[in-house]
Amino acid sequence: MKQLVRKVKILGTGSYLPEKIFTNSYLETIIPTQDQWIQENLGIKERRIAADKEATSDLALHAAERAIENSGLTKEDIDLIIVATATPDRLAPSTAAIVQDKLQAYNAVAFDIAAVCSGFLYGMSVASQFISSGVYDNVLVIGADTFSRITDWTRRDAVFFGDGAGAAILTATNGDEGFIAFRLYTDGRGKSNFTIPAGGSEMPLSQKVLDNHLQFFQMNGRAVYETGTKVLPKAIFQVLEDTGLSIDDIDLMIPHQPSIKILQKTAQIIGLPFEKVFINMEKYANTSGGTIPIALDEAIKAGRVKKGSNILFAAVGSGWTYGASIIKWPL
């Protein structure tokens, strides 16, 4: 059989943020931190927190429903659901299977991707390959996380994360548009610099685990900064080389939202004016897998994404996982 190779575009987007807000001022009352330090170093003013009865799948469901509506498709049109998350509802089944049931999109295959903050970028790459090869036509990619559930609210690093979800519908296109290139990387040597020690097969939950708060994330902030400012430019320069584009050809960068200083340093290294970098971490903090799709949805609504624009995506996450992609926005 002749292999099909089709271009892939984003047909529709959607996002969802919980209503509850934790401001920096509130966090000052419960942990040893300062609003001024958080804003200057991280660029964060507040973050959203899921309600007690909201699981990751609930945030994902709302974002998915909005993306499907925005695309003009129906749930019956969805062939595949990919959920990128580091905070699944359960260890089994996949959060994607739970979302499929809540969405009642029973025509769709569903599975999760675990690449933490790079998850949505990985998800778009996987979806693009399924569509390009002709296996599936319409893929729903969701990035969703509830980091508030794995945050130790007695530690200073509780300031970094928030909860949220974003989604995109990817489909085939015959036009002069769509994804131009992906570059994904993994370096497992960084596995201990951002990790959730317990809850898996290596260290099952126990009273000792709970007493020592090992079910919460642990992060080496210095290593995150040093790695992010090294690998993000590497991935970006590579996709530019792959496509024959220069940084001047990039109209907007929609990155994962790790910290304002990481993004400022990255923009400086790659030579991109910072006004071309879309930032929303001041409102939502780092929503991990949700960062890129939430930012994309907001950028579109704000009129920042123009027809025919070259949009650059970039992310770095636990693992280490990192990568970049360029898409020419539909005309």
SERO-4910 file (N, C-alpha, C, O; in steps of 0.05 Angstrom, whole numbers):
BEGIN
 pado doro    nc1    nc2    nc3   cac1   cac2   cac3    cc1    cc2    cc3    oc1    oc2    oc3
  Met    A     17    -24      0      0      0      0     18     25      0     37     26     15
  Lys    A     11     44    -16     26     69    -17     21     85      9     -2     89     17
  Gln    A     42     94     21     40    109     46     31    138     40     41    151     22
  Leu    A     11    147     55      1    174     52     17    193     68     25    187     91
  Val    A     22    216     58     36    237     73     20    263     69     19    275     48
  Arg    A      7    271     91    -11    295     90     -1    316    109     11    310    130
  Lys    A     -5    341    102      0    363    120    -20    364    142    -43    354    139
  Val    A    -13    376    164    -30    376    188    -33    405    198    -13    419    201
  Lys    A    -57    413    204    -62    440    215    -78    438    241    -89    416    247
  Ile    A    -80    460    255    -97    462    279   -124    474    270   -124    496    258
  Leu    A   -145    460    275   -172    468    265   -187    484    286   -203    501    279
  Gly    A   -182    478    312   -197    493    333   -183    489    360   -169    470    364
  Thr    A   -187    508    378   -175    507    404   -195    514    426   -217    525    420
  Gly    A   -188    506    450   -205    513    473   -189    511    499   -169    497    499
  Ser    A   -198    524    520   -183    523    545   -203    526    568   -226    535    565
  Tyr    A   -193    518    592   -210    520    616   -192    525    640   -171    511    643
  Leu    A   -199    544    656   -185    550    681   -204    549    704   -226    561    702
  Pro    A   -198    536    726   -215    536    749   -220    564    760   -205    582    755
  Glu    A   -242    566    776   -249    592    786   -233    602    810   -227    625    812
  Lys    A   -225    583    827   -210    590    851   -183    602    845   -169    592    828
  Ile    A   -176    624    859   -150    638    854   -134    638    880   -144    646    901
  Phe    A   -109    631    878    -90    635    899    -71    658    890    -55    654    872
  Thr    A    -72    681    903    -54    703    897    -27    699    911    -26    684    931
  Asn    A     -7    713    902     18    713    917     14    723    945     27    713    964
  Ser    A     -3    743    948     -8    754    975    -19    733    994    -12    733   1017
  Tyr    A    -36    716    983    -47    695   1000    -25    675   1007    -24    666   1030
  Leu    A     -8    668    988     13    649    994     32    660   1015     44    644   1030
  Glu    A     35    686   1016     53    698   1036     43    691   1064     58    691   1084
  Thr    A     17    685   1067      5    679   1093      9    650   1102      5    644   1125
  Ile    A     16    633   1083     18    604   1090     45    592   1086     51    571   1096
  Ile    A     63    605   1070     90    595   1066    110    618   1066    102    641   1063
  Pro    A    135    612   1071    156    633   1072    163    643   1044    182    632   1032
  Thr    A    149    662   1033    154    673   1007    146    702   1006    135    713   1025
  Gln    A    153    715    984    147    744    980    135    749    953    146    739    932
  Asp    A    114    764    952    101    771    927    121    784    907    122    776    884
  Gln    A    137    802    917    156    817    900    176    797    887    181    799    863
  Trp    A    186    779    903    206    759    892    193    742    871    205    737    850
  Ile    A    168    733    876    155    715    857    150    730    830    156    719    809
  Gln    A    141    755    832    136    770    807    162    775    792    163    773    768
  Glu    A    183    783    806    208    791    793    222    767    781    233    769    759
  Asn    A    222    744    794    237    721    785    221    701    769    232    688    751
  Leu    A    195    699    774    178    680    760    158    692    741    149    680    722
  Gly    A    151    718    746    131    731    730    103    723    737     84    727    721
  Ile    A     99    712    761     72    702    769     60    721    790     73    729    808
  Lys    A     34    727    786     19    742    806     -2    725    820     -7    729    844
  Glu    A    -13    706    805    -33    688    817    -35    663    801    -24    661    779
  Arg    A    -49    643    811    -53    618    798    -80    607    804    -92    613    825
  Arg    A    -91    590    786   -118    578    790   -115    551    804    -96    537    799
  Ile    A   -135    545    820   -134    520    836   -161    505    831   -182    516    834
  Ala    A   -159    480    824   -182    464    819   -199    461    844   -189    459    866
  Ala    A   -225    460    840   -244    456    862   -240    427    873   -229    410    859
  Asp    A   -250    423    897   -246    397    910   -256    373    893   -244    352    893
  Lys    A   -277    378    879   -289    356    863   -280    357    834   -290    341    817
  Glu    A   -261    374    827   -251    376    799   -226    359    797   -205    365    809
  Ala    A   -227    339    780   -203    323    774   -191    333    748   -203    350    734
  Thr    A   -168    323    741   -155    331    716   -173    326    692   -174    342    673
  Ser    A   -187    304    692   -205    297    670   -228    317    667   -237    322    645
  Asp    A   -236    329    689   -258    350    687   -247    375    673   -261    386    656
  Leu    A   -223    384    680   -212    407    667   -208    401    637   -213    417    620
  Ala    A   -198    377    632   -193    368    604   -219    367    588   -220    375    565
  Leu    A   -240    358    601   -266    356    587   -276    383    578   -285    386    556
  His    A   -275    403    596   -285    429    589   -269    441    566   -280    453    548
  Ala    A   -242    438    567   -225    448    545   -231    434    519   -232    447    498
  Ala    A   -235    408    521   -241    392    497   -268    400    484   -269    403    460
  Glu    A   -288    404    501   -314    412    490   -313    438    475   -325    442    454
  Arg    A   -297    457    486   -294    483    473   -278    481    448   -284    495    428
  Ala    A   -258    464    447   -242    461    423   -259    448    401   -257    456    377
  Ile    A   -275    428    408   -292    415    388   -312    434    376   -316    436    352
  Glu    A   -324    450    394   -344    470    385   -330    490    367   -341    498    346
  Asn    A   -307    499    374   -292    519    359   -284    508    331   -281    523    312
  Ser    A   -279    482    329   -270    470    304   -293    466    284   -288    462    261
  Gly    A   -318    465    294   -340    460    277   -345    430    273   -363    422    258
  Leu    A   -330    413    287   -334    384    286   -353    376    308   -363    392    324
  Thr    A   -359    350    309   -375    339    330   -358    318    344   -337    310    334
  Lys    A   -366    309    367   -351    289    382   -348    263    366   -329    248    370
  Glu    A   -368    257    349   -367    233    333   -345    234    312   -337    214    301
  Asp    A   -336    258    305   -315    262    285   -287    256    296   -268    254    280
  Ile    A   -284    255    322   -258    252    335   -249    222    333   -263    204    343
  Asp    A   -225    218    321   -214    191    317   -196    183    340   -193    159    346
  Leu    A   -183    202    352   -162    197    372   -162    219    392   -163    243    385
  Ile    A   -159    212    418   -157    231    440   -130    225    454   -125    203    463
  Ile    A   -113    246    455    -88    244    469    -89    264    492    -93    288    487
  Val    A    -84    255    516    -83    273    539    -54    273    550    -43    253    558
  Ala    A    -42    297    550    -16    301    561    -19    311    590    -30    333    594
  Thr    A    -11    295    609    -14    302    637      7    289    655     16    267    649
  Ala    A     14    303    676     32    292    696     16    286    722     27    276    742
  Thr    A    -10    293    721    -27    290    744    -53    275    736    -75    286    737
  Pro    A    -50    250    728    -74    235    719    -94    231    741    -87    231    765
  Asp    A   -119    226    734   -139    221    754   -131    196    770   -134    196    795
  Arg    A   -122    176    756   -115    150    769    -90    139    755    -84    147    732
  Leu    A    -76    121    768    -55    107    754    -66     90    732    -52     85    711
  Ala    A    -90     80    735   -104     65    714   -134     68    718   -143     67    741
  Pro    A   -150     72    697   -142     74    669   -130    101    662   -126    118    680
  Ser    A   -124    105    637   -113    130    628   -133    152    632   -158    148    631
  Thr    A   -124    177    636   -142    200    638   -156    204    611   -178    213    610
  Ala    A   -142    197    589   -154    200    563   -179    182    560   -199    190    548
  Ala    A   -178    158    571   -201    140    571   -224    152    587   -247    150    579
  Ile    A   -218    164    610   -238    176    626   -251    200    612   -275    204    613
  Val    A   -234    216    598   -244    239    583   -262    229    560   -283    241    555
  Gln    A   -253    208    547   -269    197    525   -297    190    534   -317    195    521
  Asp    A   -299    178    558   -325    170    569   -341    194    576   -365    196    571
  Lys    A   -329    214    590   -343    238    598   -352    254    573   -373    267    574
  Leu    A   -336    253    552   -343    267    528   -363    251    511   -376    262    493
  Gln    A   -364    225    516   -380    206    501   -371    205    471   -387    204    453
  Ala    A   -345    207    468   -333    206    441   -323    177    436   -299    172    434
  Tyr    A   -342    159    434   -335    130    434   -323    120    408   -315     97    406
  Asn    A   -322    137    388   -309    130    363   -279    133    365   -264    123    347
  Ala    A   -269    145    386   -241    153    388   -225    133    404   -233    123    425
  Val    A   -201    127    394   -180    114    410   -170    135    430   -171    159    424
  Ala    A   -160    126    453   -152    146    473   -128    136    489   -128    112    498
  Phe    A   -108    153    493    -85    145    510    -72    171    521    -76    193    510
  Asp    A    -56    167    542    -42    189    554    -13    191    545     -2    172    534
  Ile    A     -1    215    548     27    219    544     39    232    569     27    251    580
  Ala    A     61    221    579     73    231    603    100    244    596    121    231    596
  Ala    A     99    270    591    124    285    585    124    311    601    140    329    596
  Val    A    106    313    621    103    335    639    100    361    623     81    362    607
  Cys    A    116    381    627    112    407    615    115    407    584    105    425    571
  Ser    A    128    386    573    131    384    544    109    367    533    108    362    508
  Gly    A     90    357    549     71    337    541     54    345    517     49    329    499
  Phe    A     44    370    517     27    379    495     42    380    468     32    373    447
  Leu    A     67    389    469     84    389    445     88    361    435     86    356    411
  Tyr    A     94    342    453     97    314    445     71    304    433     71    290    413
  Gly    A     49    312    446     22    303    437     16    312    409      5    297    393
  Met    A     22    337    403     18    347    376     35    333    355     26    328    333
  Ser    A     59    326    363     77    311    345     66    283    339     65    275    315
  Val    A     57    269    359     45    242    355     20    244    338     16    228    320
  Ala    A      3    264    345    -22    267    330    -16    273    300    -29    262    282
  Ser    A      4    290    295     11    297    268     20    272    252     13    270    228
  Gln    A     34    254    265     43    231    250     20    212    243     20    200    222
  Phe    A      1    209    262    -22    192    256    -38    204    233    -48    190    215
  Ile    A    -41    231    232    -57    244    211    -41    243    185    -53    237    164
  Ser    A    -16    250    186      0    251    162      1    224    148      2    223    123
  Ser    A      2    202    163      3    175    151    -24    165    142    -25    144    129
  Gly    A    -45    180    148    -72    172    139    -86    153    158   -108    144    151
  Val    A    -75    147    181    -88    129    200   -113    142    212   -134    129    214
  Tyr    A   -110    167    221   -133    182    232   -136    209    218   -117    219    206
  Asp    A   -160    220    219   -166    245    206   -167    269    226   -156    290    220
  Asn    A   -180    264    249   -184    286    268   -175    277    296   -185    258    307
  Val    A   -155    291    306   -144    283    332   -147    306    352   -141    329    347
  Leu    A   -158    299    376   -161    318    398   -137    315    416   -134    294    429
  Val    A   -121    335    418    -98    335    436   -104    354    460   -111    377    456
  Ile    A   -101    344    484   -108    359    508    -83    360    526    -70    339    530
  Gly    A    -77    383    537    -58    386    558    -72    394    583    -85    416    584
  Ala    A    -70    379    604    -86    385    629    -70    376    653    -59    354    654
  Asp    A    -70    393    674    -56    386    698    -69    399    722    -79    422    721
  Thr    A    -69    385    745    -78    396    770    -54    392    790    -54    375    808
  Phe    A    -34    409    786    -10    407    803    -16    414    832      0    408    850
  Ser    A    -38    428    837    -45    434    865    -48    408    881    -45    409    906
  Arg    A    -54    386    868    -58    360    882    -31    347    889    -31    328    906
  Ile    A     -9    355    877     17    343    883     36    365    893     60    362    891
  Thr    A     25    386    904     41    408    915     40    407    945     19    405    957
  Asp    A     63    410    957     66    412    986     63    441    993     81    457    989
  Trp    A     39    448   1004     33    477   1009     46    488   1034     38    508   1045
  Thr    A     67    474   1044     84    484   1065    111    492   1055    128    503   1070
  Arg    A    117    487   1029    143    492   1018    144    517   1000    123    524    989
  Arg    A    167    529    998    169    554    982    164    549    952    154    567    938
  Asp    A    170    525    942    166    519    914    136    515    907    130    509    884
  Ala    A    119    518    926     90    517    921     81    540    903     58    539    892
  Val    A     97    560    899     89    584    884     90    580    854     78    596    839
  Phe    A    102    559    844    108    556    815     84    548    798     82    556    775
  Phe    A     66    532    809     46    518    792     17    527    797     10    536    819
  Gly    A      1    522    777    -28    526    778    -41    504    762    -28    488    750
  Asp    A    -68    504    763    -84    484    749    -97    495    724   -105    518    724
  Gly    A    -99    479    704   -113    488    679   -111    468    657    -96    448    659
  Ala    A   -126    472    636   -126    454    613   -131    469    587   -145    489    587
  Gly    A   -118    459    566   -123    470    540   -124    447    520   -114    425    525
  Ala    A   -137    452    497   -140    431    477   -139    442    449   -144    465    444
  Ala    A   -132    425    430   -132    432    402   -141    408    385   -135    385    392
  Ile    A   -155    414    364   -163    394    344   -143    396    321   -141    417    309
  Leu    A   -130    374    315   -112    373    292   -125    357    270   -138    336    275
  Thr    A   -121    366    245   -133    352    222   -116    356    198    -97    372    198
  Ala    A   -122    342    176   -106    343    152   -113    368    136   -135    379    138
  Thr    A    -94    377    120    -98    400    102    -83    396     76    -62    384     76
  Asn    A    -94    407     55    -80    406     29    -68    433     22    -55    436      1
  Gly    A    -72    453     39    -63    480     33    -34    485     41    -21    467     52
  Asp    A    -25    509     35      2    518     43      1    528     71      4    552     77
  Glu    A     -2    509     89     -6    515    118      0    491    134      5    469    123
  Gly    A      0    494    160      4    471    178     32    469    190     49    486    186
  Phe    A     36    447    204     62    443    217     84    439    196     81    424    177
  Ile    A    107    453    201    129    451    183    150    432    194    163    417    179
  Ala    A    154    432    220    175    415    232    170    411    262    159    429    275
  Phe    A    179    388    272    181    383    301    209    373    307    222    360    291
  Arg    A    218    380    331    243    369    342    238    363    371    232    381    387
  Leu    A    240    338    379    235    329    406    260    316    417    275    303    402
  Tyr    A    265    320    443    289    309    456    282    298    484    263    307    496
  Thr    A    299    280    493    297    270    520    325    265    531    342    256    517
  Asp    A    329    272    556    354    267    570    348    257    598    343    273    616
  Gly    A    347    231    601    340    219    627    359    224    649    353    218    672
  Arg    A    382    235    643    401    242    665    391    264    683    401    268    705
  Gly    A    370    278    674    358    299    690    334    290    706    320    306    717
  Lys    A    330    264    708    306    253    720    301    261    749    278    262    758
  Ser    A    322    267    764    319    273    792    316    303    798    311    310    821
  Asn    A    319    319    778    317    348    782    289    359    784    284    381    795
  Phe    A    270    344    773    242    349    778    228    322    778    227    308    758
  Thr    A    217    315    801    206    288    804    185    287    825    183    305    843
  Ile    A    168    267    823    149    260    844    158    232    854    152    212    841
  Pro    A    172    231    877    186    207    885    168    182    889    175    160    881
  Ala    A    144    187    901    128    164    909    102    163    894     93    182    882
  Gly    A     89    139    895     63    134    883     65    115    860     44    106    850
  Gly    A     89    108    851     92     89    830    103     62    840    103     57    864
  Ser    A    114     46    822    123     19    830    150     21    845    156      3    861
  Glu    A    165     42    841    191     45    855    187     50    884    201     39    901
  Met    A    167     66    891    162     74    919    131     76    922    120     98    921
  Pro    A    118     53    927     89     54    930     81     70    954     97     74    973
  Leu    A     56     80    954     46     96    977     47     79   1002     40     56   1003
  Ser    A     55     93   1024     56     80   1050     53    102   1071     54    126   1063
  Gln    A     50     95   1095     49    115   1116     75    131   1118     75    155   1123
  Lys    A     98    118   1114    123    131   1114    125    152   1092    135    174   1096
  Val    A    115    145   1068    115    163   1045     98    188   1052    107    210   1047
  Leu    A     75    184   1063     57    206   1070     69    223   1092     68    248   1090
  Asp    A     82    211   1111     94    226   1133    117    244   1123    122    265   1135
  Asn    A    131    235   1102    154    250   1092    147    266   1067    165    277   1054
  His    A    121    268   1060    111    284   1038    124    277   1011    129    294    994
  Leu    A    130    251   1007    143    242    983    124    239    960    132    232    937
  Gln    A     98    243    965     78    241    943     76    268    928     60    270    909
  Phe    A     91    288    937     90    315    925    114    318    907    134    304    909
  Phe    A    112    338    888    135    342    870    158    355    885    155    369    904
  Gln    A    182    348    875    207    360    885    222    371    861    224    359    840
  Met    A    233    395    865    246    409    842    272    422    851    274    434    872
  Asn    A    292    420    833    317    434    835    314    459    817    319    457    793
  Gly    A    307    482    829    301    506    814    325    515    797    321    524    774
  Arg    A    349    514    808    373    522    794    377    505    769    384    515    748
  Ala    A    374    479    772    378    461    750    357    465    728    363    464    704
  Val    A    332    472    736    311    478    717    319    502    700    316    502    676
  Tyr    A    328    523    714    336    548    699    359    542    681    358    550    657
  Glu    A    380    530    691    404    525    674    398    507    651    408    511    629
  Thr    A    382    486    655    375    468    633    357    482    613    361    480    589
  Gly    A    336    496    623    317    509    605    330    529    586    324    530    563
  Thr    A    349    545    597    362    565    581    383    553    562    393    567    545
  Lys    A    389    528    566    408    514    548    393    499    526    400    501    503
  Val    A    373    484    534    360    465    515    338    478    498    334    470    475
  Leu    A    325    499    508    304    512    492    317    525    467    307    521    445
  Pro    A    339    541    470    352    551    446    362    529    427    360    532    403
  Lys    A    372    508    438    381    485    421    359    475    404    362    472    380
  Ala    A    336    469    416    313    459    401    303    479    380    296    472    358
  Ile    A    302    504    388    292    525    370    310    529    346    301    530    323
  Phe    A    336    531    351    355    534    329    353    510    310    356    513    285
  Gln    A    348    486    321    346    462    303    322    463    285    324    456    262
  Val    A    299    471    296    275    472    278    277    494    258    267    492    235
  Leu    A    291    516    265    296    537    245    314    526    223    309    531    199
  Glu    A    334    512    230    352    500    210    337    480    193    340    479    168
  Asp    A    319    464    206    304    443    191    286    456    170    283    445    148
  Thr    A    275    479    176    256    492    158    268    512    139    254    521    121
  Gly    A    293    520    144    305    541    128    296    568    135    301    588    120
  Leu    A    282    571    158    273    597    167    294    610    185    311    596    196
  Ser    A    291    636    188    308    650    208    290    659    230    266    658    228
  Ile    A    302    668    252    286    678    275    270    702    267    249    706    279
  Asp    A    278    717    247    263    740    237    237    732    224    219    748    221
  Asp    A    235    706    215    211    696    202    190    688    222    167    683    214
  Ile    A    197    687    248    178    679    268    161    703    276    171    723    285
  Asp    A    135    700    274    116    721    281    108    721    310    103    742    322
  Leu    A    107    697    322     99    695    350    110    669    362    109    648    349
  Met    A    121    670    386    129    646    400    110    641    423    104    658    439
  Ile    A     99    617    423     81    608    445     95    586    460     93    563    452
  Pro    A    108    593    482    124    573    497    108    562    521     88    573    530
  His    A    119    540    531    112    532    558    120    555    576    137    571    570
  Gln    A    107    557    599    110    580    617    125    573    642    114    573    664
  Pro    A    151    567    640    167    559    664    173    581    683    169    578    707
  Ser    A    183    603    673    188    627    689    194    650    670    203    645    648
  Ile    A    190    674    679    195    697    662    225    699    655    232    708    633
  Lys    A    242    692    674    270    695    670    281    674    650    299    680    634
  Ile    A    270    650    650    278    630    631    270    639    603    286    637    584
  Leu    A    246    650    600    237    659    574    252    684    564    258    687    540
  Gln    A    258    702    582    273    726    575    301    718    565    311    728    545
  Lys    A    314    700    580    341    691    572    340    676    545    357    680    528
  Thr    A    320    659    542    317    644    517    314    663    493    326    660    472
  Ala    A    296    683    496    291    702    475    316    717    468    322    723    444
  Gln    A    332    724    488    357    738    484    377    721    468    390    731    449
  Ile    A    379    696    475    397    678    461    390    673    432    407    674    415
  Ile    A    364    670    427    356    664    399    351    689    383    347    687    358
  Gly    A    352    712    395    350    737    381    321    745    374    317    758    353
  Leu    A    302    736    390    274    743    385    266    765    403    269    763    427
  Pro    A    255    787    392    244    809    409    224    798    429    207    782    422
  Phe    A    226    806    454    209    794    475    180    800    471    163    785    481
  Glu    A    174    821    457    145    827    451    133    806    433    108    805    430
  Lys    A    149    789    420    139    767    404    135    741    420    127    721    408
  Val    A    140    742    445    136    719    463    110    722    478    106    741    492
  Phe    A     92    703    474     66    704    488     68    694    516     77    672    521
  Ile    A     60    711    535     63    705    563     36    707    577     21    727    573
  Asn    A     28    687    593      4    690    610      9    678    638    -10    674    653
  Met    A     34    674    645     40    662    671     33    680    694     29    671    717
  Glu    A     30    706    689     23    724    711     -5    717    722    -10    722    745
  Lys    A    -22    706    705    -49    699    713    -52    670    722    -69    664    739
  Tyr    A    -36    652    711    -41    624    715    -18    608    726    -21    585    732
  Ala    A      6    621    728     31    607    736     37    586    715     30    589    692
  Asn    A     50    565    723     58    543    705     37    521    707     35    508    728
  Thr    A     22    517    686      1    496    686     11    471    672     -5    455    663
  Ser    A     37    468    670     50    444    660     40    437    632     43    452    613
  Gly    A     27    413    629     17    405    602     -3    424    591     -7    425    566
  Gly    A    -16    440    607    -36    459    598    -25    485    588    -40    500    576
  Thr    A      0    491    592     11    518    586      8    525    557     -3    546    551
  Ile    A     19    509    539     19    516    511     -9    518    499    -15    538    486
  Pro    A    -27    499    503    -53    501    491    -70    524    503    -86    536    489
  Ile    A    -67    529    529    -81    552    541    -71    578    528    -87    595    521
  Ala    A    -45    581    526    -33    605    514    -41    608    485    -47    630    476
  Leu    A    -41    586    470    -49    587    442    -78    596    440    -84    614    423
  Asp    A    -96    585    456   -124    593    455   -127    623    461   -143    637    448
  Glu    A   -113    632    482   -114    660    489   -102    679    467   -113    700    462
  Ala    A    -80    670    455    -67    686    435    -86    689    410    -87    710    398
  Ile    A   -100    668    403   -119    669    381   -141    689    387   -148    706    371
  Lys    A   -152    686    411   -174    704    419   -166    733    421   -182    751    417
  Ala    A   -140    737    427   -130    765    430   -121    776    403   -112    799    402
  Gly    A   -124    761    382   -116    771    356    -86    770    351    -76    784    332
  Arg    A    -71    756    367    -42    754    364    -33    734    343    -11    736    333
  Val    A    -51    716    336    -45    696    316    -58    704    289    -83    704    287
  Lys    A    -42    711    270    -52    721    244    -52    699    223    -36    680    225
  Lys    A    -68    702    203    -68    683    180    -41    684    167    -30    705    161
  Gly    A    -30    660    162     -4    658    149     20    662    167     42    662    157
  Ser    A     15    667    193     37    672    211     53    647    216     43    625    215
  Asn    A     79    650    221     96    628    230     97    628    261    107    647    273
  Ile    A     85    608    273     83    606    302    103    585    312    104    563    302
  Leu    A    119    593    332    139    576    344    129    566    371    122    582    388
  Phe    A    129    540    375    123    528    401    149    517    412    166    507    398
  Ala    A    152    519    439    176    508    452    170    502    481    154    515    494
  Ala    A    182    480    491    176    471    518    200    455    529    215    443    515
  Val    A    202    456    556    221    439    570    207    428    595    193    443    609
  Gly    A    211    402    600    197    390    623    214    369    637    237    364    629
  Ser    A    203    358    657    216    337    673    224    314    655    210    306    637
  Gly    A    247    303    661    256    280    646    286    279    642    298    259    651
  Trp    A    300    298    630    288    322    617    274    314    591    283    297    576
  Thr    A    252    328    585    240    328    559    240    356    548    235    375    563
  Tyr    A    244    359    522    243    386    511    240    384    481    243    363    469
  Gly    A    233    407    469    230    407    440    218    433    430    213    452    445
  Ala    A    215    434    404    204    458    391    190    450    365    195    428    354
  Ser    A    172    467    356    157    462    331    150    489    319    147    509    332
  Ile    A    147    488    292    137    512    278    113    504    261    113    484    247
  Ile    A     93    521    262     69    517    246     63    543    231     65    565    241
  Lys    A     56    540    205     46    562    190     16    563    194      2    544    186
  Trp    A      6    584    205    -23    586    212    -40    586    187    -33    598    167
  Pro    A    -63    572    188    -80    570    165    -87    598    153    -92    617    168
  Leu    A    -88    599    127    -94    624    112   -124    629    113   -133    649    102
***
